[in-house]
């Protein structure tokens, strides 16, 4: 499986495969497990999804770092990929982490779709 390299590519692939709603459901499920107060509508626009997730990750990094780490653990974002990011700019870091989260959620949804 080739992971999408950009947010737009990810959304296009999810929409093309009719898995966008499943992606949102999976993200909501993992956010709930991590006790993060964020719930997306299944009809959320990709631009709103990106903005709200980015904003939430930024706030978690700034104010609730342990909750942020717990979220990454629950979603199972690659520690190796996170360590490769430059953490000097928190705004940019939170945007990149948001994409890694969506990428991992996409991977889960894609595998479920392929093998169930």
Protein Blocks (a to p, Z undefined) as FASTA:
>chain_A
ZZdfbfklmmmmmmmnopmmmmmmmmmmmmmmnopacdddfkbcfklmmmmmmmmmmmmm
mmmmmlmmmmmmmnopafklmmmpcckbmklmmmmmmmmmmmmmmmmmmmmmmmZZ
